[in-house]
């Protein structure tokens, strides 16, 4: 939402930004105020301090809330429902047994990271993280130790791809605005992504995982596990027949699932079934991406079939289709009644209510910071600083990222502000692609309390704000720093 008013000068805006973040951290860490309350209080105070018109404050807050939850609410909801179905059916155990059995327990974090690098190329970070998180948690339960050992590195791989690789929106927009060759950006992005992730994500994430002991959370799989009808193949289980229409454990009036004396319970799903379900949203989202590219080349973007395929491949609809298919394949087809399924999925949603509110409140804070002109003030000051071009681009994107909490906003704003400066430097095509990646690396650093991904990591993994700052913020900053460093090296080599 654009609000017309006279912005403060650069110095007051920078002081207000620093003060707002400091007060927010103080309220959350020291006063122990709930994050939603603290975020809303600081957002309103920042709006008044930066002289945003009083009549526009509520519209900005609600706009930030709606935009953030509009992007992420259904992703989280369908993500936890899908994870619960996989967990309930025994599918996660099948995947973990295969992964650990073939690669060994010591290599499990590395294997998860490599899989995440591939999985993160076409899918936005939030969606990819929620699809992959059940696998991370399952490996952590199987192998043991801190959940961070199995999440930080792989999540950093997903974030690395979100920062560096088209078709993700930030790097793609910067590529278009600056007139860079998207093929070169993708090629250099792949070359840079692997070592940057390995050094800043895998190695540092493993070290953090050994240092910070965070137990495996129950919230993402719907709390304490309900009785499941699935056990190992051919195993006879005493008791009574599984009651397909019994409510899930932990609800009002719930009864536990039972089995008959003569019933042989179903085996867990085959690994091919589980992998197919996990890949289903990936295929659908890739369908969206491919359709968009074909439509652009053939000038058929307004065709009905194009719009239909784009709708099916949109992330919320792709995850919705996945949940419906998984409910049938892992539930109904295997004898689980609809009443039980409905109750189980309802229970899976209950622990994430707080997550959604915190993420939405973070979007409110980011909207106020963006509307106040703080980001533009920071970028303008650095543009006039006379720093070397790659360093100036990195700092502008990094400070913008810290200020507004958005990779896409930071790199897009920096590309717009620095476009003339970059053009004046007359870089060759290789240098221009490298500069785009310098900006992409800077756009992902310093995630904190105004970033939706920060709250996803914090709340879904059961970490405090302090623990998230010491782990996820550090790891993501390091992968961004390494990416920009490697891109700068490419820029210098290309200029020889």
C-alpha positions in Angstrom: 0.0 0.0 0.0 1.4 3.4 -1.0 0.9 6.2 1.5 1.7 9.8 0.4 3.4 11.8 3.2 6.6 13.8 3.8 9.3 11.3 4.9 11.8 12.2 7.6 15.4 12.7 6.7 17.9 9.8 6.6 19.5 10.1 10.0 16.2 10.2 12.1 14.8 7.3 10.0 17.9 5.1 10.7 17.8 5.9 14.4 14.1 5.1 14.6 14.7 1.8 12.8 17.5 0.8 15.2 15.4 1.8 18.2 12.3 -0.1 17.0 14.2 -3.3 16.6 16.0 -2.8 19.9 12.7 -2.2 21.8 11.1 -5.2 20.1 13.9 -7.5 21.1 13.8 -6.1 24.6 10.1 -6.7 25.0 10.3 -10.3 23.7 13.6 -11.4 25.3 13.6 -9.5 28.6 10.0 -8.6 29.4 8.9 -11.9 28.0 6.0 -10.3 26.2 4.2 -12.4 23.6 5.6 -11.8 20.2 2.3 -10.9 18.6 1.6 -8.2 21.2 5.2 -6.9 21.1 5.2 -6.7 17.3 1.9 -4.8 17.2 2.9 -2.3 19.9 6.3 -1.6 18.2 4.7 -1.4 14.7 2.2 1.3 15.9 4.9 3.2 17.8 7.2 3.1 14.7 4.4 4.4 12.5 3.9 7.4 14.8 7.6 8.1 15.2 8.1 8.1 11.4 5.1 10.4 11.0 3.0 8.1 8.9 -0.5 9.6 8.7 -2.7 8.4 11.6 -5.5 7.5 9.3 -3.3 5.2 7.2 -1.7 3.3 10.1 -4.5 0.7 10.4 -4.7 0.2 6.7 -0.9 -0.4 6.5 -1.1 -2.9 9.5 -4.0 -4.8 8.0 -2.4 -4.7 4.5 0.8 -6.2 5.9 -1.1 -8.8 7.8 -3.2 -9.8 4.8 -0.3 -9.8 2.4 1.8 -12.0 4.6 -0.9 -14.5 5.6 -2.2 -14.5 2.1 1.1 -15.8 0.9 1.8 -18.2 3.7 -1.4 -19.2 5.7 -2.5 -22.0 3.4 1.1 -23.1 2.9 1.4 -23.7 6.6 -2.0 -25.2 7.0 -1.8 -27.7 4.1 1.8 -28.4 5.0 1.1 -29.6 8.5 -1.9 -31.6 7.3 0.2 -33.3 4.7 2.9 -34.0 7.3 0.4 -35.4 9.7 -0.9 -37.8 7.0 2.6 -39.0 6.2 3.5 -39.4 9.8 0.3 -41.2 10.7 0.6 -43.7 7.9 4.1 -44.7 8.8 5.5 -43.1 5.7 8.1 -41.0 7.4 9.5 -44.2 9.1 9.8 -45.8 5.7 11.7 -42.9 4.3 14.0 -42.6 7.2 14.8 -46.3 7.3 15.7 -46.1 3.6 17.8 -42.9 3.9 19.7 -43.9 7.0 20.0 -47.5 5.9 21.7 -46.6 2.6 23.8 -43.6 3.7 24.4 -44.2 7.4 23.5 -42.0 10.3 26.5 -39.8 10.1 25.8 -38.7 6.5 22.0 -38.1 7.1 22.3 -34.2 7.5 24.4 -34.1 4.3 22.0 -36.2 2.4 19.0 -34.1 3.5 20.9 -31.0 2.5 21.7 -32.3 -1.0 18.1 -33.3 -1.5 17.0 -29.8 -0.3 19.3 -28.1 -2.9 17.5 -30.0 -5.7 14.0 -29.6 -4.1 14.5 -25.8 -3.6 15.3 -24.9 -7.2 11.7 -24.5 -8.4 9.8 -24.0 -5.1 9.7 -21.0 -2.8 11.4 -21.4 0.5 8.3 -21.4 2.7 6.5 -24.1 0.6 9.6 -26.2 0.2 10.4 -26.0 3.9 7.0 -27.2 4.9 7.0 -30.1 2.4 10.5 -31.2 3.5 10.1 -30.6 7.3 8.4 -33.9 8.0 11.4 -35.7 6.5 13.8 -33.6 8.6 11.8 -34.4 11.8 11.6 -38.1 11.0 15.3 -38.4 10.5 15.9 -36.5 13.8 13.6 -38.9 15.6 15.3 -41.9 14.1 18.9 -40.9 14.6 18.5 -38.8 17.7 20.1 -35.5 18.9 19.1 -31.9 18.4 16.6 -31.2 15.7 18.9 -28.3 14.5 21.4 -30.9 13.2 18.9 -32.1 10.7 17.1 -28.8 9.9 19.6 -25.9 9.8 21.8 -27.2 6.9 18.9 -28.5 4.8 16.8 -25.3 5.4 19.9 -23.3 4.4 20.0 -25.2 1.2 16.3 -24.3 0.4 17.0 -20.7 1.3 20.2 -20.6 -0.9 18.2 -21.6 -3.9 15.4 -19.1 -3.1 18.1 -16.4 -3.0 20.1 -17.3 -6.1 18.1 -19.2 -8.6 15.4 -18.1 -11.1 12.4 -18.5 -11.2 12.4 -17.2 -7.6 11.0 -13.7 -7.7 13.8 -11.6 -6.1 16.7 -12.7 -8.3 14.4 -12.9 -11.4 13.2 -9.4 -10.9 16.7 -8.0 -10.5 17.8 -9.9 -13.6 15.1 -8.3 -15.6 15.5 -4.8 -14.2 19.2 -4.8 -14.8 19.0 -6.5 -18.2 21.2 -9.4 -17.2 21.2 -12.8 -19.1 19.0 -15.1 -17.1 20.9 -18.2 -18.4 24.2 -16.8 -17.1 22.5 -15.9 -13.7 21.2 -19.5 -13.4 24.6 -21.0 -14.4 26.6 -18.8 -12.0 24.0 -19.3 -9.4 24.4 -23.1 -9.5 28.2 -22.7 -9.4 28.0 -20.4 -6.4 25.2 -22.1 -4.5 26.9 -25.4 -3.7 30.1 -24.2 -2.0 28.3 -21.3 -0.3 25.7 -23.8 1.1 28.4 -26.3 2.1 30.5 -23.8 4.0 27.9 -21.5 5.5 25.0 -23.9 5.7 26.1 -27.5 6.1 29.3 -27.2 8.1 28.1 -24.3 10.2 24.6 -25.8 10.6 26.1 -29.1 11.8 28.2 -27.2 14.4 25.2 -25.2 15.6 23.2 -28.4 15.8 25.8 -30.0 18.2 26.0 -26.8 20.2 22.3 -26.1 20.7 20.2 -29.0 22.0 16.6 -28.4 20.7 14.4 -31.5 21.1 12.2 -32.7 18.2 8.9 -30.7 18.5 5.5 -32.4 18.5 3.5 -29.5 17.2 4.2 -30.0 13.5 2.8 -33.5 13.6 -0.3 -32.6 15.5 1.0 -33.1 19.1 1.3 -36.5 20.7 0.9 -39.2 18.2 -2.5 -40.9 17.9 -2.8 -44.7 17.7 -2.0 -45.7 14.1 -3.3 -48.8 12.3 -0.1 -49.2 10.4 2.7 -51.5 11.6 5.3 -53.6 9.9 4.2 -56.0 7.2 2.7 -59.3 8.2 2.7 -58.5 11.9 -0.2 -59.9 14.0 -1.3 -57.4 16.6 -3.5 -58.5 19.5 -6.5 -56.4 20.4 -9.4 -55.5 18.3 -10.2 -54.2 14.8 -9.1 -50.6 14.0 -12.1 -48.4 14.4 -12.0 -46.4 11.2 -14.5 -43.8 12.5 -13.2 -43.3 16.1 -12.0 -39.8 16.8 -8.3 -39.2 17.2 -6.8 -39.3 20.6 -6.5 -36.0 22.5 -10.0 -34.6 21.5 -13.1 -34.2 23.5 -14.8 -37.5 24.0 -12.1 -39.3 22.0 -11.7 -43.0 22.1 -8.5 -44.8 21.2 -8.2 -46.9 18.1 -8.7 -50.6 18.7 -8.0 -53.9 16.8 -9.7 -57.2 16.6 -8.1 -60.5 17.8 -8.0 -61.8 14.2 -7.0 -58.6 12.3 -3.7 -58.4 10.6 -2.9 -54.7 10.4 -1.9 -52.9 7.3 1.7 -52.5 6.4 3.2 -49.0 6.1 3.0 -47.5 2.5 5.7 -48.4 0.0 8.5 -45.9 -0.3 7.6 -45.3 -3.9 4.1 -44.2 -2.8 5.5 -41.8 -0.2 8.1 -40.3 -2.6 5.4 -39.9 -5.2 3.2 -37.9 -2.8 6.1 -35.7 -1.7 7.0 -35.0 -5.3 3.4 -34.3 -6.3 3.4 -30.6 -5.2 6.9 -30.2 -6.9 5.5 -31.5 -10.2 2.5 -29.3 -10.0 4.5 -26.2 -9.2 6.9 -27.0 -12.0 3.9 -27.3 -14.3 3.0 -23.7 -13.3 6.6 -22.5 -14.0 6.8 -24.4 -17.3 3.4 -23.2 -18.5 4.3 -19.6 -17.7 7.5 -19.8 -19.7 5.7 -21.5 -22.7 2.9 -18.9 -22.6 5.4 -16.0 -22.6 7.3 -17.5 -25.6 4.1 -18.3 -27.5 2.1 -15.1 -26.5 -0.7 -17.2 -25.1 -0.7 -16.0 -21.5 -4.4 -15.1 -21.7 -5.5 -18.5 -23.0 -7.9 -20.5 -20.8 -5.7 -23.6 -20.7 -2.7 -21.5 -19.6 -4.6 -19.9 -16.7 -6.0 -23.3 -15.6 -2.6 -24.9 -15.5 -1.2 -21.9 -13.7 -4.0 -22.1 -11.1 -3.4 -25.9 -10.6 0.3 -25.2 -10.2 0.0 -22.3 -7.8 1.5 -23.3 -4.4 -1.7 -23.2 -2.3 -3.7 -25.2 -4.9 -0.8 -27.7 -5.4 -0.6 -28.4 -1.7 -4.4 -28.6 -1.5 -4.4 -31.3 -4.2 -1.6 -33.1 -2.4 -3.5 -33.2 0.9 -6.6 -34.5 -0.9 -4.7 -37.2 -2.7 -2.7 -38.2 0.4 -6.0 -38.4 2.4 -7.3 -40.9 0.0 -4.1 -42.9 -0.7 -2.9 -43.0 2.9 -6.3 -42.9 4.6 -9.5 -43.8 2.8 -8.0 -46.4 0.5 -6.4 -48.1 3.5 -9.6 -48.3 5.6 -9.4 -45.1 7.6 -12.8 -43.6 8.1 -13.6 -40.0 7.2 -14.6 -39.0 10.8 -11.2 -40.1 12.0 -9.4 -38.3 9.2 -11.3 -35.1 9.7 -10.6 -35.2 13.5 -6.9 -36.0 13.0 -6.4 -33.2 10.5 -8.3 -30.7 12.7 -5.9 -31.6 15.5 -2.9 -31.1 13.2 -4.0 -27.5 12.7 -4.4 -26.5 16.3 -0.7 -26.1 17.3 -0.1 -23.7 14.3 -2.5 -21.0 15.3 0.2 -19.1 17.2 2.6 -19.5 14.3 0.2 -17.9 11.9 -0.5 -14.9 14.2 3.2 -14.3 14.8 4.0 -14.5 11.1 1.2 -12.1 10.3 2.3 -9.7 13.0 5.8 -9.8 11.5 4.2 -8.8 8.2 2.6 -5.8 9.9 6.0 -4.6 11.2 7.6 -5.0 7.8 4.8 -3.0 6.1 5.3 -0.1 8.5 9.1 -0.1 8.0 8.7 -0.2 4.2 6.1 2.6 4.1 8.1 4.8 6.5 10.9 5.2 3.9 13.6 3.6 6.0 14.7 1.3 3.3 15.1 4.0 0.7 17.0 6.2 3.1 19.5 3.4 3.8 19.9 2.7 0.1 20.4 6.3 -0.8 23.0 6.9 1.8 25.0 3.9 0.6 24.6 4.8 -3.1 26.4 8.1 -2.3 29.1 6.6 -0.3 31.6 5.9 -3.1 32.2 2.2 -2.1 33.3 -0.3 -4.7 30.2 -1.4 -6.7 29.9 -5.1 -5.5 30.4 -4.0 -1.8 27.8 -1.2 -2.2 25.3 -3.5 -3.8 25.8 -6.1 -1.0 25.4 -3.6 1.8 22.3 -2.0 0.2 20.6 -5.3 -0.2 21.7 -6.5 3.3 20.5 -3.4 5.1 17.3 -3.4 3.1 16.8 -7.0 4.1 17.3 -6.3 7.8 15.0 -3.3 7.6 12.0 -4.7 5.7 12.4 -8.4 6.2 11.9 -9.4 2.6 14.4 -10.9 0.2 12.3 -9.9 -2.8 11.7 -6.3 -1.6 15.4 -5.7 -0.8 16.9 -6.9 -4.0 14.1 -5.3 -6.2 14.5 -2.0 -4.4 18.3 -2.1 -4.7 18.1 -2.9 -8.4 15.9 0.1 -9.0 18.0 2.4 -6.9 21.4 1.3 -8.3 20.3 0.6 -11.9 21.8 3.9 -13.2 25.0 3.4 -11.2 25.4 -0.2 -12.6 24.8 1.0 -16.1 27.4 3.7 -15.8 30.0 1.1 -14.8 29.3 -0.6 -18.2 29.8 -4.2 -17.0 30.0 -7.0 -19.6 27.3 -9.7 -19.6 29.3 -12.0 -17.3 30.0 -9.2 -14.8 26.3 -8.1 -14.9 25.2 -11.6 -14.0 27.7 -11.8 -11.2 26.4 -8.4 -9.8 22.9 -9.8 -9.8 24.1 -12.7 -7.6 26.1 -10.3 -5.3 22.8 -8.6 -4.7 20.9 -11.9 -4.3 23.4 -13.0 -1.6 23.0 -9.7 0.3 19.2 -9.8 0.1 19.0 -12.9 2.3 21.2 -11.9 5.2 20.2 -10.8 8.8 16.8 -12.4 9.0 15.2 -11.4 12.3 11.9 -10.5 13.9 10.4 -8.8 10.9 11.0 -11.8 8.6 8.3 -14.4 8.1 10.8 -17.2 7.6 12.4 -16.3 11.0 9.1 -17.0 12.8 8.5 -20.2 10.8 11.9 -21.5 12.0 11.3 -20.3 15.6 7.8 -21.5 16.2 7.7 -24.7 14.2 11.0 -25.9 15.7 10.1 -24.7 19.2 13.0 -22.3 19.6 13.0 -19.1 21.5 13.8 -15.8 19.7 17.2 -15.8 21.2 18.0 -19.3 20.0 16.7 -18.5 16.5 18.9 -15.4 16.3 21.9 -17.4 17.4 21.3 -20.2 14.9 19.1 -19.5 11.9 20.1 -15.8 11.6 23.8 -16.6 11.8 23.5 -19.6 9.3 21.4 -17.7 6.7 23.7 -14.6 7.0 26.8 -16.7 6.4 25.4 -18.4 3.3 24.5 -15.0 1.9 28.0 -13.6 2.7 29.7 -16.6 1.0 27.4 -16.3 -2.0 28.2 -12.6 -2.4 31.9 -13.3 -1.9 32.0 -16.0 -4.6 29.9 -13.8 -6.9 32.4 -10.9 -6.4 35.3 -13.2 -7.3 33.4 -14.1 -10.5 32.8 -10.4 -11.2 36.6 -9.6 -10.9 37.6 -12.6 -13.0 35.1 -11.6 -15.7 36.6 -8.1 -15.8 40.1 -9.3 -16.6 
